[in-house]
Amino acid sequence: MTTNSPQGFGYRARRTFTRLLVFLVILGLGGGVVFLLGQLNSRTFTLVQENGELVVMKGRALPTGAAAYRPGDPRLADAYAPLPLEGQDVTLLSQQKFTDRDDLDRALFPLLETLARPRIASGEPPKVERGLYYLRRAEKLSGITEEQRRSLQSMLTDVAFYQARQKLEDARRLVSEGLAQLKLASETENRHARSANQMLSTVGPAARDLEEALRRAVHTQSGPDNSPVAPPP
């Protein structure tokens, strides 16, 4: 019995060591799998609807779980901030997962286009300004396709016209207000009356012509073209 005990001890030691080694290998493989799943999940984007807004979620560095996406770059933070939906149905979007940011950008663009286009086409300054807000967000999506870029450029061209018309209307109003205030100052006994009269005599005629030209440009020439279309030959 004394001669067999060392062999028995050695056998038990080897068996224990083998089991420990197998356990460590399994533990290492399990840890590697968890790490890879965490890496994959951390690159995944999803979209959820909360309080009438679409919120971009980014996976945590864990096999499961996500949190609101808050990139450190201010430009990206503006692009992926919660998006007001204004009644749009986003059921299909909220059921998808995106494995990179380019896919997310391409999925977000149609929604931004749907929100922006009718507001830009309305011609009403408050609505146009709201549509411009969505366009500015669409501009910050770097992963959109070439076709989407062309659509974006088309909408930017449209909004440029409405912005120009609004600026001309603002200029006309400022000129009109400036003339009215000069006239008031010139008719009042004060130390600026003489200077106001001189300014009126100098710029008054040209300012009135400019005001009228701006009025025609904004309210007449910028209206829709209602002239009849000539029939084709």
Phi and psi restraints in degrees (value plus and minus 20) as a CYANA .aco file:
   2 THR   PHI     -89.6   -49.6
   2 THR   PSI     -48.9    -8.9
   3 THR   PHI     -96.8   -56.8
   3 THR   PSI     -46.5    -6.5
   4 ASN   PHI    -107.6   -67.6
   4 ASN   PSI     -39.7     0.3
   5 SER   PHI     -84.3   -44.3
   5 SER   PSI     -59.3   -19.3
   6 PRO   PHI     -82.8   -42.8
   6 PRO   PSI     -59.3   -19.3
   7 GLN   PHI     -85.6   -45.6
   7 GLN   PSI     -60.6   -20.6
   8 GLY   PHI     -82.8   -42.8
   8 GLY   PSI     -60.2   -20.2
   9 PHE   PHI     -85.3   -45.3
   9 PHE   PSI     -62.3   -22.3
  10 GLY   PHI     -83.8   -43.8
  10 GLY   PSI     -59.0   -19.0
  11 TYR   PHI     -84.2   -44.2
  11 TYR   PSI     -65.4   -25.4
  12 ARG   PHI     -83.9   -43.9
  12 ARG   PSI     -57.0   -17.0
  13 ALA   PHI     -84.8   -44.8
  13 ALA   PSI     -64.5   -24.5
  14 ARG   PHI     -84.5   -44.5
  14 ARG   PSI     -59.5   -19.5
  15 ARG   PHI     -86.2   -46.2
  15 ARG   PSI     -60.9   -20.9
  16 THR   PHI     -84.1   -44.1
  16 THR   PSI     -62.8   -22.8
  17 PHE   PHI     -83.9   -43.9
  17 PHE   PSI     -61.3   -21.3
  18 THR   PHI     -82.2   -42.2
  18 THR   PSI     -64.4   -24.4
  19 ARG   PHI     -82.9   -42.9
  19 ARG   PSI     -60.7   -20.7
  20 LEU   PHI     -84.1   -44.1
  20 LEU   PSI     -61.0   -21.0
  21 LEU   PHI     -84.6   -44.6
  21 LEU   PSI     -64.1   -24.1
  22 VAL   PHI     -82.0   -42.0
  22 VAL   PSI     -62.0   -22.0
  23 PHE   PHI     -81.3   -41.3
  23 PHE   PSI     -63.0   -23.0
  24 LEU   PHI     -85.7   -45.7
  24 LEU   PSI     -58.8   -18.8
  25 VAL   PHI     -83.4   -43.4
  25 VAL   PSI     -66.1   -26.1
  26 ILE   PHI     -82.6   -42.6
  26 ILE   PSI     -61.5   -21.5
  27 LEU   PHI     -83.0   -43.0
  27 LEU   PSI     -61.6   -21.6
  28 GLY   PHI     -85.1   -45.1
  28 GLY   PSI     -62.0   -22.0
  29 LEU   PHI     -84.0   -44.0
  29 LEU   PSI     -61.4   -21.4
  30 GLY   PHI     -82.8   -42.8
  30 GLY   PSI     -61.7   -21.7
  31 GLY   PHI     -83.7   -43.7
  31 GLY   PSI     -58.5   -18.5
  32 GLY   PHI     -84.3   -44.3
  32 GLY   PSI     -60.5   -20.5
  33 VAL   PHI     -84.3   -44.3
  33 VAL   PSI     -64.0   -24.0
  34 VAL   PHI     -81.8   -41.8
  34 VAL   PSI     -61.2   -21.2
  35 PHE   PHI     -83.6   -43.6
  35 PHE   PSI     -64.2   -24.2
  36 LEU   PHI     -85.1   -45.1
  36 LEU   PSI     -61.3   -21.3
  37 LEU   PHI     -82.5   -42.5
  37 LEU   PSI     -59.0   -19.0
  38 GLY   PHI     -84.2   -44.2
  38 GLY   PSI     -60.2   -20.2
  39 GLN   PHI     -84.4   -44.4
  39 GLN   PSI     -62.9   -22.9
  40 LEU   PHI     -84.1   -44.1
  40 LEU   PSI     -63.5   -23.5
  41 ASN   PHI     -86.1   -46.1
  41 ASN   PSI     -54.4   -14.4
  42 SER   PHI     -89.1   -49.1
  42 SER   PSI     -36.4     3.6
  43 ARG   PHI    -120.1   -80.1
  43 ARG   PSI     -14.0    26.0
  44 THR   PHI    -117.4   -77.4
  44 THR   PSI     116.0   156.0
  45 PHE   PHI    -134.3   -94.3
  45 PHE   PSI     122.5   162.5
  46 THR   PHI    -155.3  -115.3
  46 THR   PSI     146.8   186.8
  47 LEU   PHI    -146.0  -106.0
  47 LEU   PSI     112.8   152.8
  48 VAL   PHI    -150.2  -110.2
  48 VAL   PSI     130.4   170.4
  49 GLN   PHI    -119.1   -79.1
  49 GLN   PSI     103.8   143.8
  50 GLU   PHI    -158.0  -118.0
  50 GLU   PSI     102.1   142.1
  51 ASN   PHI      32.8    72.8
  51 ASN   PSI      24.1    64.1
  52 GLY   PHI      55.8    95.8
  52 GLY   PSI      -7.1    32.9
  53 GLU   PHI    -147.0  -107.0
  53 GLU   PSI     133.4   173.4
  54 LEU   PHI    -118.4   -78.4
  54 LEU   PSI      99.9   139.9
  55 VAL   PHI    -128.4   -88.4
  55 VAL   PSI     109.6   149.6
  56 VAL   PHI    -104.1   -64.1
  56 VAL   PSI     105.8   145.8
  57 MET   PHI    -131.7   -91.7
  57 MET   PSI     122.6   162.6
  58 LYS   PHI    -142.2  -102.2
  58 LYS   PSI     115.9   155.9
  59 GLY   PHI     -82.4   -42.4
  59 GLY   PSI     126.9   166.9
  60 ARG   PHI     -99.1   -59.1
  60 ARG   PSI     148.1   188.1
  61 ALA   PHI    -100.3   -60.3
  61 ALA   PSI      28.5    68.5
  62 LEU   PHI    -157.3  -117.3
  62 LEU   PSI     143.4   183.4
  63 PRO   PHI     -77.6   -37.6
  63 PRO   PSI     -50.0   -10.0
  64 THR   PHI    -158.2  -118.2
  64 THR   PSI     148.3   188.3
  65 GLY   PHI      82.3   122.3
  65 GLY   PSI     131.3   171.3
  66 ALA   PHI    -171.5  -131.5
  66 ALA   PSI     141.0   181.0
  67 ALA   PHI    -161.1  -121.1
  67 ALA   PSI     140.2   180.2
  68 ALA   PHI     -76.7   -36.7
  68 ALA   PSI     114.8   154.8
  69 TYR   PHI     -97.8   -57.8
  69 TYR   PSI      99.7   139.7
  70 ARG   PHI    -152.3  -112.3
  70 ARG   PSI      62.8   102.8
  71 PRO   PHI     -87.4   -47.4
  71 PRO   PSI     133.5   173.5
  72 GLY   PHI     -93.6   -53.6
  72 GLY   PSI     -48.5    -8.5
  73 ASP   PHI     -90.9   -50.9
  73 ASP   PSI     101.9   141.9
  74 PRO   PHI     -77.2   -37.2
  74 PRO   PSI     -55.6   -15.6
  75 ARG   PHI     -83.0   -43.0
  75 ARG   PSI     -64.4   -24.4
  76 LEU   PHI     -89.6   -49.6
  76 LEU   PSI     -54.9   -14.9
  77 ALA   PHI     -80.5   -40.5
  77 ALA   PSI     -59.8   -19.8
  78 ASP   PHI     -87.9   -47.9
  78 ASP   PSI     -57.5   -17.5
  79 ALA   PHI     -87.2   -47.2
  79 ALA   PSI     -56.2   -16.2
  80 TYR   PHI    -130.4   -90.4
  80 TYR   PSI      -3.7    36.3
  81 ALA   PHI     -86.2   -46.2
  81 ALA   PSI     139.3   179.3
  82 PRO   PHI     -71.0   -31.0
  82 PRO   PSI     112.2   152.2
  83 LEU   PHI    -124.9   -84.9
  83 LEU   PSI     100.0   140.0
  84 PRO   PHI     -82.4   -42.4
  84 PRO   PSI     110.5   150.5
  85 LEU   PHI    -111.3   -71.3
  85 LEU   PSI     -45.4    -5.4
  86 GLU   PHI      28.4    68.4
  86 GLU   PSI      26.5    66.5
  87 GLY   PHI      68.4   108.4
  87 GLY   PSI     -20.5    19.5
  88 GLN   PHI     -93.4   -53.4
  88 GLN   PSI     122.0   162.0
  89 ASP   PHI    -106.5   -66.5
  89 ASP   PSI     101.5   141.5
  90 VAL   PHI    -141.4  -101.4
  90 VAL   PSI      10.2    50.2
  91 THR   PHI     -79.8   -39.8
  91 THR   PSI     -65.7   -25.7
  92 LEU   PHI     -85.1   -45.1
  92 LEU   PSI     -60.5   -20.5
  93 LEU   PHI     -83.3   -43.3
  93 LEU   PSI     -60.2   -20.2
  94 SER   PHI     -92.4   -52.4
  94 SER   PSI     -29.1    10.9
  95 GLN   PHI    -116.5   -76.5
  95 GLN   PSI     -19.5    20.5
  96 GLN   PHI    -123.9   -83.9
  96 GLN   PSI     138.5   178.5
  97 LYS   PHI    -142.8  -102.8
  97 LYS   PSI     123.2   163.2
  98 PHE   PHI    -142.0  -102.0
  98 PHE   PSI     106.2   146.2
  99 THR   PHI    -106.0   -66.0
  99 THR   PSI     -29.5    10.5
 100 ASP   PHI    -171.7  -131.7
 100 ASP   PSI     150.3   190.3
 101 ARG   PHI     -92.6   -52.6
 101 ARG   PSI     -49.0    -9.0
 102 ASP   PHI     -82.9   -42.9
 102 ASP   PSI     -63.6   -23.6
 103 ASP   PHI     -81.5   -41.5
 103 ASP   PSI     -58.8   -18.8
 104 LEU   PHI     -83.1   -43.1
 104 LEU   PSI     -64.4   -24.4
 105 ASP   PHI     -80.1   -40.1
 105 ASP   PSI     -64.5   -24.5
 106 ARG   PHI     -87.0   -47.0
 106 ARG   PSI     -47.8    -7.8
 107 ALA   PHI    -100.1   -60.1
 107 ALA   PSI     -52.8   -12.8
 108 LEU   PHI     -95.4   -55.4
 108 LEU   PSI     -51.2   -11.2
 109 PHE   PHI     -78.5   -38.5
 109 PHE   PSI     -67.8   -27.8
 110 PRO   PHI     -77.5   -37.5
 110 PRO   PSI     -55.3   -15.3
 111 LEU   PHI     -86.3   -46.3
 111 LEU   PSI     -65.3   -25.3
 112 LEU   PHI     -83.1   -43.1
 112 LEU   PSI     -58.2   -18.2
 113 GLU   PHI     -85.0   -45.0
 113 GLU   PSI     -62.0   -22.0
 114 THR   PHI     -82.9   -42.9
 114 THR   PSI     -56.4   -16.4
 115 LEU   PHI     -95.0   -55.0
 115 LEU   PSI     -53.3   -13.3
 116 ALA   PHI    -105.3   -65.3
 116 ALA   PSI     -63.7   -23.7
 117 ARG   PHI     -78.0   -38.0
 117 ARG   PSI     -71.8   -31.8
 118 PRO   PHI     -84.8   -44.8
 118 PRO   PSI     -49.9    -9.9
 119 ARG   PHI     -92.1   -52.1
 119 ARG   PSI     -57.1   -17.1
 120 ILE   PHI     -87.4   -47.4
 120 ILE   PSI     -61.0   -21.0
 121 ALA   PHI     -92.3   -52.3
 121 ALA   PSI     -35.0     5.0
 122 SER   PHI     -85.8   -45.8
 122 SER   PSI     -50.2   -10.2
 123 GLY   PHI      56.7    96.7
 123 GLY   PSI     -22.0    18.0
 124 GLU   PHI    -109.4   -69.4
 124 GLU   PSI     103.7   143.7
 125 PRO   PHI     -69.1   -29.1
 125 PRO   PSI     -67.1   -27.1
 126 PRO   PHI     -81.9   -41.9
 126 PRO   PSI     -60.9   -20.9
 127 LYS   PHI     -89.8   -49.8
 127 LYS   PSI     -60.1   -20.1
 128 VAL   PHI     -81.2   -41.2
 128 VAL   PSI     -61.1   -21.1
 129 GLU   PHI     -83.3   -43.3
 129 GLU   PSI     -58.0   -18.0
 130 ARG   PHI     -87.0   -47.0
 130 ARG   PSI     -61.7   -21.7
 131 GLY   PHI     -82.5   -42.5
 131 GLY   PSI     -56.2   -16.2
 132 LEU   PHI     -84.5   -44.5
 132 LEU   PSI     -53.9   -13.9
 133 TYR   PHI     -79.2   -39.2
 133 TYR   PSI     -64.0   -24.0
 134 TYR   PHI     -89.1   -49.1
 134 TYR   PSI     -55.8   -15.8
 135 LEU   PHI     -84.5   -44.5
 135 LEU   PSI     -61.0   -21.0
 136 ARG   PHI     -82.4   -42.4
 136 ARG   PSI     -55.3   -15.3
 137 ARG   PHI     -90.4   -50.4
 137 ARG   PSI     -58.8   -18.8
 138 ALA   PHI     -84.6   -44.6
 138 ALA   PSI     -54.1   -14.1
 139 GLU   PHI     -81.5   -41.5
 139 GLU   PSI     -47.5    -7.5
 140 LYS   PHI    -105.7   -65.7
 140 LYS   PSI     -21.4    18.6
 141 LEU   PHI    -106.5   -66.5
 141 LEU   PSI      84.4   124.4
 142 SER   PHI     -98.4   -58.4
 142 SER   PSI     -36.5     3.5
 143 GLY   PHI    -116.2   -76.2
 143 GLY   PSI     -10.3    29.7
 144 ILE   PHI     -91.4   -51.4
 144 ILE   PSI     139.7   179.7
 145 THR   PHI     -98.4   -58.4
 145 THR   PSI     149.9   189.9
 146 GLU   PHI     -84.1   -44.1
 146 GLU   PSI     -58.5   -18.5
 147 GLU   PHI     -83.4   -43.4
 147 GLU   PSI     -60.4   -20.4
 148 GLN   PHI     -86.5   -46.5
 148 GLN   PSI     -55.3   -15.3
 149 ARG   PHI     -84.2   -44.2
 149 ARG   PSI     -59.3   -19.3
 150 ARG   PHI     -85.2   -45.2
 150 ARG   PSI     -61.0   -21.0
 151 SER   PHI     -83.3   -43.3
 151 SER   PSI     -61.0   -21.0
 152 LEU   PHI     -82.4   -42.4
 152 LEU   PSI     -63.6   -23.6
 153 GLN   PHI     -83.9   -43.9
 153 GLN   PSI     -57.2   -17.2
 154 SER   PHI     -82.3   -42.3
 154 SER   PSI     -63.4   -23.4
 155 MET   PHI     -88.4   -48.4
 155 MET   PSI     -56.1   -16.1
 156 LEU   PHI     -84.9   -44.9
 156 LEU   PSI     -56.0   -16.0
 157 THR   PHI     -84.1   -44.1
 157 THR   PSI     -62.7   -22.7
 158 ASP   PHI     -82.4   -42.4
 158 ASP   PSI     -65.4   -25.4
 159 VAL   PHI     -89.9   -49.9
 159 VAL   PSI     -46.0    -6.0
 160 ALA   PHI     -82.3   -42.3
 160 ALA   PSI     -58.9   -18.9
 161 PHE   PHI     -82.8   -42.8
 161 PHE   PSI     -67.0   -27.0
 162 TYR   PHI     -86.5   -46.5
 162 TYR   PSI     -55.8   -15.8
 163 GLN   PHI     -87.0   -47.0
 163 GLN   PSI     -61.9   -21.9
 164 ALA   PHI     -81.9   -41.9
 164 ALA   PSI     -63.3   -23.3
 165 ARG   PHI     -82.8   -42.8
 165 ARG   PSI     -60.5   -20.5
 166 GLN   PHI     -85.4   -45.4
 166 GLN   PSI     -60.1   -20.1
 167 LYS   PHI     -84.9   -44.9
 167 LYS   PSI     -58.7   -18.7
 168 LEU   PHI     -85.8   -45.8
 168 LEU   PSI     -59.2   -19.2
 169 GLU   PHI     -85.1   -45.1
 169 GLU   PSI     -60.2   -20.2
 170 ASP   PHI     -82.9   -42.9
 170 ASP   PSI     -60.4   -20.4
 171 ALA   PHI     -84.5   -44.5
 171 ALA   PSI     -61.8   -21.8
 172 ARG   PHI     -81.4   -41.4
 172 ARG   PSI     -62.9   -22.9
 173 ARG   PHI     -85.0   -45.0
 173 ARG   PSI     -60.8   -20.8
 174 LEU   PHI     -85.4   -45.4
 174 LEU   PSI     -60.8   -20.8
 175 VAL   PHI     -83.0   -43.0
 175 VAL   PSI     -64.3   -24.3
 176 SER   PHI     -82.4   -42.4
 176 SER   PSI     -64.2   -24.2
 177 GLU   PHI     -85.5   -45.5
 177 GLU   PSI     -58.9   -18.9
 178 GLY   PHI     -82.6   -42.6
 178 GLY   PSI     -63.4   -23.4
 179 LEU   PHI     -83.9   -43.9
 179 LEU   PSI     -61.9   -21.9
 180 ALA   PHI     -84.2   -44.2
 180 ALA   PSI     -59.8   -19.8
 181 GLN   PHI     -90.8   -50.8
 181 GLN   PSI     -56.5   -16.5
 182 LEU   PHI     -84.0   -44.0
 182 LEU   PSI     -61.6   -21.6
 183 LYS   PHI     -83.0   -43.0
 183 LYS   PSI     -61.9   -21.9
 184 LEU   PHI     -82.5   -42.5
 184 LEU   PSI     -63.7   -23.7
 185 ALA   PHI     -85.4   -45.4
 185 ALA   PSI     -55.5   -15.5
 186 SER   PHI     -92.4   -52.4
 186 SER   PSI     -43.7    -3.7
 187 GLU   PHI    -115.3   -75.3
 187 GLU   PSI     -18.0    22.0
 188 THR   PHI    -130.8   -90.8
 188 THR   PSI     122.4   162.4
 189 GLU   PHI     -96.1   -56.1
 189 GLU   PSI      77.3   117.3
 190 ASN   PHI    -173.0  -133.0
 190 ASN   PSI     153.7   193.7
 191 ARG   PHI     -92.3   -52.3
 191 ARG   PSI     -29.8    10.2
 192 HIS   PHI    -121.9   -81.9
 192 HIS   PSI     -19.9    20.1
 193 ALA   PHI     -80.9   -40.9
 193 ALA   PSI     -63.5   -23.5
 194 ARG   PHI     -84.4   -44.4
 194 ARG   PSI     -64.7   -24.7
 195 SER   PHI     -84.1   -44.1
 195 SER   PSI     -58.3   -18.3
 196 ALA   PHI     -84.8   -44.8
 196 ALA   PSI     -60.3   -20.3
 197 ASN   PHI     -82.9   -42.9
 197 ASN   PSI     -62.2   -22.2
 198 GLN   PHI     -83.2   -43.2
 198 GLN   PSI     -62.4   -22.4
 199 MET   PHI     -84.6   -44.6
 199 MET   PSI     -61.0   -21.0
 200 LEU   PHI     -82.4   -42.4
 200 LEU   PSI     -62.2   -22.2
 201 SER   PHI     -89.6   -49.6
 201 SER   PSI     -47.8    -7.8
 202 THR   PHI    -102.3   -62.3
 202 THR   PSI     -71.1   -31.1
 203 VAL   PHI    -126.3   -86.3
 203 VAL   PSI     -29.1    10.9
 204 GLY   PHI     -74.7   -34.7
 204 GLY   PSI     -75.8   -35.8
 205 PRO   PHI     -79.4   -39.4
 205 PRO   PSI     -65.5   -25.5
 206 ALA   PHI     -85.8   -45.8
 206 ALA   PSI     -57.9   -17.9
 207 ALA   PHI     -86.4   -46.4
 207 ALA   PSI     -58.4   -18.4
 208 ARG   PHI     -87.2   -47.2
 208 ARG   PSI     -60.4   -20.4
 209 ASP   PHI     -82.2   -42.2
 209 ASP   PSI     -61.5   -21.5
 210 LEU   PHI     -84.7   -44.7
 210 LEU   PSI     -62.5   -22.5
 211 GLU   PHI     -81.3   -41.3
 211 GLU   PSI     -62.4   -22.4
 212 GLU   PHI     -87.2   -47.2
 212 GLU   PSI     -58.9   -18.9
 213 ALA   PHI     -84.1   -44.1
 213 ALA   PSI     -61.7   -21.7
 214 LEU   PHI     -85.4   -45.4
 214 LEU   PSI     -58.2   -18.2
 215 ARG   PHI     -82.6   -42.6
 215 ARG   PSI     -65.3   -25.3
 216 ARG   PHI     -83.7   -43.7
 216 ARG   PSI     -61.5   -21.5
 217 ALA   PHI     -83.1   -43.1
 217 ALA   PSI     -61.5   -21.5
 218 VAL   PHI     -99.7   -59.7
 218 VAL   PSI     -63.9   -23.9
 219 HIS   PHI    -119.1   -79.1
 219 HIS   PSI     -31.8     8.2
 220 THR   PHI    -140.9  -100.9
 220 THR   PSI     -77.1   -37.1
 221 GLN   PHI     -95.1   -55.1
 221 GLN   PSI     -40.0     0.0
 222 SER   PHI    -114.0   -74.0
 222 SER   PSI     -15.0    25.0
 223 GLY   PHI     -94.9   -54.9
 223 GLY   PSI     150.7   190.7
 224 PRO   PHI     -85.2   -45.2
 224 PRO   PSI     128.9   168.9
 225 ASP   PHI    -100.9   -60.9
 225 ASP   PSI      87.5   127.5
 226 ASN   PHI    -122.9   -82.9
 226 ASN   PSI      -9.9    30.1
 227 SER   PHI     -88.0   -48.0
 227 SER   PSI     123.0   163.0
 228 PRO   PHI     -84.8   -44.8
 228 PRO   PSI     123.7   163.7
 229 VAL   PHI    -105.6   -65.6
 229 VAL   PSI     109.5   149.5
 230 ALA   PHI     -87.0   -47.0
 230 ALA   PSI     117.4   157.4
 231 PRO   PHI     -86.0   -46.0
 231 PRO   PSI     128.5   168.5
 232 PRO   PHI     -85.7   -45.7
 232 PRO   PSI     127.6   167.6
